[in-house]
Amino acid sequence: MSRIITPSEVAEQLNITEEDLATWRAAGLGPVWLRIEPDTIRYVDSAVHRWLIGQCNHPAPTIRVTRSDDETAPLQTEQLPDIG
């Protein structure tokens, strides 16, 4: 069953800052997100995993995942479930 997760949880999973995640949202990049209230953003964990797997499987990634300090961040730090 999917869970609703916070931007903080997504940023931690992707090893990026919440500010970078907000920049992605503003640019129309990154995983699909939901605006629940004017100031409440949430993600569905299965949608984040599908997006991440799509980034890993795409032959030419559309974005380079980096942290604010310009240190390259790993795309995956945990074993993700098979989403079929």
DSSP file with accessible surface (Angstrom, degrees, kcal/mol):
  #  RESIDUE AA STRUCTURE BP1 BP2  ACC     N-H-->O    O-->H-N    N-H-->O    O-->H-N    TCO  KAPPA ALPHA  PHI   PSI    X-CA   Y-CA   Z-CA
    1    1 A M              0   0  232      0, 0.0     2,-0.1     0, 0.0     0, 0.0   0.000 360.0 360.0 360.0 137.2    0.0    0.0    0.0
    2    2 A S        -     0   0   59     43,-0.1     2,-0.3    42,-0.0    42,-0.0  -0.398 360.0-147.6 -74.2 151.0    1.3    3.5   -0.9
    3    3 A R        -     0   0  128     -2,-0.1    42,-2.8     0, 0.0     2,-0.5  -0.886  14.9-123.1-115.7 151.3    2.1    6.0    1.7
    4    4 A I  E     -A   44   0A  95     -2,-0.3     2,-0.3    40,-0.2    40,-0.2  -0.822  39.8-173.0 -90.0 126.7    1.8    9.8    1.6
    5    5 A I  E     -A   43   0A   1     38,-3.3    38,-2.7    -2,-0.5     0, 0.0  -0.859  20.0-112.6-126.3 160.8    5.2   11.3    2.4
    6    6 A T     >  -     0   0   41     -2,-0.3     4,-2.1    36,-0.2     3,-0.3  -0.416  30.1-110.1 -86.5 161.2    6.6   14.7    3.0
    7    7 A P  H  > S+     0   0   16      0, 0.0     4,-3.0     0, 0.0     5,-0.2   0.874 120.3  59.4 -56.6 -34.4    9.1   16.7    0.9
    8    8 A S  H  > S+     0   0   52      1,-0.2     4,-2.2     2,-0.2     5,-0.1   0.919 105.6  47.0 -60.3 -43.6   11.6   16.1    3.7
    9    9 A E  H  > S+     0   0   63     -3,-0.3     4,-2.3     2,-0.2    -1,-0.2   0.897 113.3  48.4 -66.1 -40.3   11.2   12.3    3.3
   10   10 A V  H  X S+     0   0    0     -4,-2.1     4,-2.4     2,-0.2    -2,-0.2   0.941 110.8  50.3 -64.5 -46.9   11.5   12.6   -0.5
   11   11 A A  H  X>S+     0   0    4     -4,-3.0     5,-2.3     1,-0.2     4,-0.8   0.916 111.1  49.6 -58.5 -41.6   14.6   14.8   -0.3
   12   12 A E  H ><5S+     0   0  153     -4,-2.2     3,-0.7    -5,-0.2    -1,-0.2   0.928 110.4  49.9 -64.1 -43.7   16.2   12.3    2.1
   13   13 A Q  H 3<5S+     0   0   37     -4,-2.3    64,-0.4     1,-0.2    -1,-0.2   0.875 116.9  41.1 -61.1 -38.2   15.5    9.4   -0.2
   14   14 A L  H 3<5S-     0   0    5     -4,-2.4    -1,-0.2    -5,-0.1    -2,-0.2   0.470 108.5-124.9 -89.4  -4.8   17.0   11.2   -3.2
   15   15 A N  T <<5S+     0   0   52     -4,-0.8     2,-0.3    -3,-0.7    -3,-0.2   0.913  71.9 114.9  59.9  45.0   19.9   12.6   -1.1
   16   16 A I  S   <S-     0   0   12     -5,-2.3    -1,-0.2    -6,-0.1     2,-0.2  -0.836  70.2 -93.4-130.3 173.0   19.1   16.2   -2.1
   17   17 A T     >  -     0   0   41     -2,-0.3     4,-2.0     1,-0.1     5,-0.1  -0.508  28.7-119.1 -85.2 159.3   18.0   19.2   -0.1
   18   18 A E  H  > S+     0   0   96      1,-0.2     4,-2.4     2,-0.2     5,-0.1   0.842 116.5  58.1 -63.7 -31.3   14.4   20.2    0.3
   19   19 A E  H  > S+     0   0  129      2,-0.2     4,-2.1     1,-0.2    -1,-0.2   0.899 105.1  48.7 -65.6 -41.0   15.3   23.5   -1.5
   20   20 A D  H  > S+     0   0   31      2,-0.2     4,-2.3     1,-0.2    -2,-0.2   0.916 110.2  51.8 -64.4 -40.2   16.5   21.5   -4.6
   21   21 A L  H  X S+     0   0    1     -4,-2.0     4,-2.3     1,-0.2    -2,-0.2   0.919 109.1  50.3 -62.2 -40.5   13.3   19.5   -4.5
   22   22 A A  H  X S+     0   0   36     -4,-2.4     4,-2.5     1,-0.2    -1,-0.2   0.895 108.4  52.8 -64.5 -37.5   11.3   22.7   -4.4
   23   23 A T  H  X S+     0   0   88     -4,-2.1     4,-1.7     1,-0.2    -1,-0.2   0.911 108.0  51.2 -63.5 -42.4   13.3   24.0   -7.4
   24   24 A W  H  X>S+     0   0   27     -4,-2.3     5,-3.2     2,-0.2     4,-0.6   0.924 109.5  50.4 -59.2 -45.4   12.4   20.9   -9.3
   25   25 A R  H ><5S+     0   0   48     -4,-2.3     3,-1.3     1,-0.2    -2,-0.2   0.939 109.7  50.1 -59.4 -45.1    8.7   21.3   -8.5
   26   26 A A  H 3<5S+     0   0   94     -4,-2.5    -1,-0.2     1,-0.3    -2,-0.2   0.833 113.3  46.6 -63.1 -30.4    8.9   24.9   -9.8
   27   27 A A  H 3<5S-     0   0   68     -4,-1.7    -1,-0.3    -5,-0.2    -2,-0.2   0.446 117.1-111.7 -91.0  -1.3   10.6   23.8  -13.0
   28   28 A G  T <<5S+     0   0   69     -3,-1.3    -3,-0.2    -4,-0.6     2,-0.2   0.757  78.0 123.3  76.8  23.8    8.1   20.9  -13.6
   29   29 A L      < +     0   0   70     -5,-3.2    -1,-0.3    -6,-0.2    -2,-0.1  -0.632  41.6  35.0-109.5 171.1   10.8   18.3  -12.9
   30   30 A G  S    S-     0   0   19     -2,-0.2     3,-0.1    -3,-0.1    -9,-0.0  -0.202  97.8 -18.7  83.6-173.6   11.0   15.4  -10.4
   31   31 A P  S    S-     0   0    3      0, 0.0    17,-0.1     0, 0.0     2,-0.1  -0.234  78.3 -89.2 -68.0 156.5    8.4   13.1   -9.1
   32   32 A V        -     0   0  108     15,-0.2    12,-0.5    12,-0.1     2,-0.3  -0.383  51.5-169.0 -63.1 139.1    4.7   13.9   -9.2
   33   33 A W        -     0   0   77     10,-0.1     2,-0.4    -3,-0.1    10,-0.2  -0.868  15.0-135.0-132.0 164.6    3.5   15.9   -6.1
   34   34 A L  E     -B   42   0B  76      8,-3.3     8,-2.6    -2,-0.3     2,-0.7  -0.960   5.1-147.2-122.2 138.5    0.2   16.9   -4.5
   35   35 A R  E     +B   41   0B 149     -2,-0.4     6,-0.2     6,-0.2     4,-0.0  -0.914  22.4 172.4-102.6 109.5   -0.7   20.3   -3.1
   36   36 A I  E     +     0   0B  97      4,-2.5    -1,-0.2    -2,-0.7     5,-0.1   0.870  70.0   0.4 -86.5 -40.1   -3.1   19.5   -0.2
   37   37 A E  E >  S-B   40   0B 121      3,-1.0     3,-1.7     1,-0.0    -1,-0.2  -0.868  94.5 -85.0-136.1 171.3   -3.4   23.0    1.2
   38   38 A P  T 3  S+     0   0  101      0, 0.0    -2,-0.0     0, 0.0    -1,-0.0   0.848 130.8  25.2 -50.7 -35.2   -1.8   26.2    0.1
   39   39 A D  T 3  S+     0   0  156      1,-0.0     2,-0.6    -4,-0.0    -4,-0.0   0.178 103.9  93.6-116.0  18.3    1.3   25.5    2.1
   40   40 A T  E <   +B   37   0B  30     -3,-1.7    -4,-2.5   -34,-0.0    -3,-1.0  -0.936  46.5 179.2-120.7 112.1    1.2   21.7    2.2
   41   41 A I  E     +B   35   0B  19     -2,-0.6     2,-0.3    -6,-0.2    -6,-0.2  -0.908   8.0 173.9-108.0 136.3    3.0   19.6   -0.4
   42   42 A R  E     -B   34   0B  75     -8,-2.6    -8,-3.3    -2,-0.4     2,-0.3  -0.948  16.1-151.9-139.0 160.5    3.0   15.8   -0.3
   43   43 A Y  E     -A    5   0A   1    -38,-2.7   -38,-3.3    -2,-0.3     2,-0.6  -0.903  20.4-123.9-126.3 156.3    4.2   12.9   -2.4
   44   44 A V  E >>  -A    4   0A  37    -12,-0.5     4,-1.9    -2,-0.3     3,-0.6  -0.917  22.7-139.9 -99.5 123.8    3.0    9.3   -2.9
   45   45 A D  H 3> S+     0   0   23    -42,-2.8     4,-2.4    -2,-0.6     5,-0.2   0.870 100.1  53.0 -58.0 -36.9    5.9    7.0   -2.2
   46   46 A S  H 3> S+     0   0   25    -43,-0.3     4,-2.5     1,-0.2    -1,-0.3   0.883 108.3  51.3 -67.4 -32.8    5.1    4.6   -5.0
   47   47 A A  H <> S+     0   0   16     -3,-0.6     4,-2.4     2,-0.2    -1,-0.2   0.888 109.1  50.7 -69.4 -37.4    5.0    7.5   -7.5
   48   48 A V  H  X S+     0   0    0     -4,-1.9     4,-2.7     2,-0.2    -2,-0.2   0.934 111.4  48.4 -63.4 -44.5    8.4    8.7   -6.2
   49   49 A H  H  X S+     0   0   18     -4,-2.4     4,-2.8     2,-0.2     5,-0.2   0.924 111.0  49.9 -63.6 -41.9    9.8    5.1   -6.7
   50   50 A R  H  X S+     0   0  130     -4,-2.5     4,-2.4     2,-0.2    -1,-0.2   0.920 112.1  48.5 -62.0 -43.1    8.3    4.9  -10.2
   51   51 A W  H  X S+     0   0   41     -4,-2.4     4,-2.1     2,-0.2    -2,-0.2   0.939 112.3  48.7 -62.2 -44.9    9.9    8.2  -11.1
   52   52 A L  H  X S+     0   0    6     -4,-2.7     4,-2.1     2,-0.2    -2,-0.2   0.930 111.0  49.0 -63.2 -44.5   13.3    7.2   -9.7
   53   53 A I  H  X S+     0   0   47     -4,-2.8     4,-2.4     1,-0.2    -1,-0.2   0.917 109.6  53.6 -62.0 -39.7   13.2    3.9  -11.6
   54   54 A G  H  X S+     0   0   35     -4,-2.4     4,-1.5    -5,-0.2    -1,-0.2   0.890 107.7  50.4 -61.1 -38.6   12.3    5.8  -14.7
   55   55 A Q  H  < S+     0   0   22     -4,-2.1    -1,-0.2     1,-0.2    -2,-0.2   0.894 112.4  47.0 -65.5 -38.9   15.4    8.0  -14.2
   56   56 A C  H  < S+     0   0   54     -4,-2.1    -2,-0.2     1,-0.2    -1,-0.2   0.853 116.5  43.7 -71.0 -33.9   17.6    5.0  -13.7
   57   57 A N  H  < S+     0   0  122     -4,-2.4    -1,-0.2    -5,-0.2    -2,-0.2   0.651  87.9 101.6 -86.6 -18.8   16.2    3.2  -16.8
   58   58 A H  S  < S-     0   0   89     -4,-1.5    -4,-0.0    -5,-0.2    -3,-0.0  -0.521  70.4-139.9 -70.3 129.9   16.2    6.2  -19.2
   59   59 A P  S    S+     0   0  129      0, 0.0    -1,-0.1     0, 0.0    -4,-0.0   0.803  95.9  27.9 -64.1 -28.1   19.2    6.0  -21.5
   60   60 A A  S    S-     0   0   62     -3,-0.0    -3,-0.0     0, 0.0    -2,-0.0  -0.821  91.7-136.1-133.0  93.0   19.8    9.7  -21.3
   61   61 A P        -     0   0   79      0, 0.0    -6,-0.1     0, 0.0    -5,-0.0  -0.161   4.4-141.1 -52.0 141.9   18.6   11.2  -18.0
   62   62 A T  S    S+     0   0  100      1,-0.1     2,-0.3     2,-0.0    -7,-0.0   0.675  83.4  28.8 -80.2 -18.2   16.8   14.4  -18.3
   63   63 A I  S    S-     0   0   27     -8,-0.1     2,-0.6     2,-0.0    -1,-0.1  -0.967  74.4-127.7-138.9 155.2   18.3   15.9  -15.2
   64   64 A R        -     0   0  173     -2,-0.3     2,-0.7    -3,-0.0    -2,-0.0  -0.922  28.0-135.2-101.2 122.1   21.6   15.5  -13.3
   65   65 A V        +     0   0   14     -2,-0.6     8,-1.2     8,-0.1     2,-0.3  -0.693  41.8 150.8 -83.2 114.8   20.9   14.7   -9.7
   66   66 A T  B     -C   72   0C  33     -2,-0.7     2,-0.2     6,-0.2     6,-0.2  -0.941  40.7-119.2-136.6 162.5   23.2   16.8   -7.5
   67   67 A R    >   -     0   0   52      4,-1.6     3,-2.1    -2,-0.3   -51,-0.1  -0.544  39.1 -99.6 -94.8 168.5   23.1   18.4   -4.0
   68   68 A S  T 3  S+     0   0   65      1,-0.3    -1,-0.1    -2,-0.2   -52,-0.0   0.811 122.4  61.1 -59.1 -29.6   23.3   22.1   -3.4
   69   69 A D  T 3  S-     0   0   98      2,-0.1    -1,-0.3     1,-0.1     3,-0.1   0.325 116.0-115.5 -83.5  12.8   26.9   21.8   -2.5
   70   70 A D  S <  S+     0   0  131     -3,-2.1     2,-0.5     1,-0.2    -2,-0.1   0.586  70.8 138.9  66.7  13.4   27.5   20.5   -6.1
   71   71 A E        -     0   0  108      1,-0.1    -4,-1.6    -4,-0.0    -1,-0.2  -0.760  63.1-109.4 -86.5 127.5   28.6   17.1   -4.9
   72   72 A T  B     -C   66   0C  88     -2,-0.5    -6,-0.2    -6,-0.2    -1,-0.1  -0.359  34.9-147.7 -60.5 132.0   27.2   14.4   -7.1
   73   73 A A        -     0   0    6     -8,-1.2    -8,-0.1    -2,-0.1     2,-0.1  -0.779  17.6-108.5-102.5 145.6   24.5   12.5   -5.2
   74   74 A P        -     0   0   63      0, 0.0     3,-0.1     0, 0.0    -1,-0.0  -0.425  18.1-138.8 -69.2 147.3   23.7    8.8   -5.8
   75   75 A L  S    S+     0   0   63      1,-0.2     2,-0.4    -2,-0.1   -19,-0.1   0.789  87.3  27.6 -75.0 -28.1   20.4    8.0   -7.5
   76   76 A Q        +     0   0   84      1,-0.1    -1,-0.2   -61,-0.0   -62,-0.1  -0.983  48.9 166.4-142.3 127.4   19.6    5.1   -5.3
   77   77 A T  S    S+     0   0   86     -2,-0.4     2,-0.3   -64,-0.4    -1,-0.1   0.336  72.2  40.4-118.8   2.6   20.5    4.4   -1.7
   78   78 A E  S    S-     0   0   88    -65,-0.1     2,-0.5     0, 0.0    -1,-0.1  -0.965  90.9 -94.3-144.4 162.0   18.1    1.7   -0.9
   79   79 A Q        -     0   0  168     -2,-0.3    -2,-0.0    -3,-0.1    -3,-0.0  -0.678  44.6-150.2 -78.4 119.9   16.6   -1.4   -2.7
   80   80 A L        -     0   0   15     -2,-0.5     3,-0.1     1,-0.1    -4,-0.0  -0.682  18.9-104.6 -92.2 149.9   13.4   -0.3   -4.3
   81   81 A P        -     0   0   75      0, 0.0     2,-0.5     0, 0.0    -1,-0.1  -0.320  40.1 -97.8 -69.6 153.3   10.4   -2.7   -4.8
   82   82 A D        -     0   0  156      1,-0.0     2,-0.7     2,-0.0     0, 0.0  -0.613  38.0-161.5 -71.1 119.5    9.7   -4.0   -8.2
   83   83 A I              0   0   56     -2,-0.5    -1,-0.0     1,-0.1    -3,-0.0  -0.914 360.0 360.0-107.2 105.0    6.9   -1.8   -9.6
   84   84 A G              0   0  115     -2,-0.7    -1,-0.1     0, 0.0    -2,-0.0   0.393 360.0 360.0-120.3 360.0    5.3   -3.6  -12.5
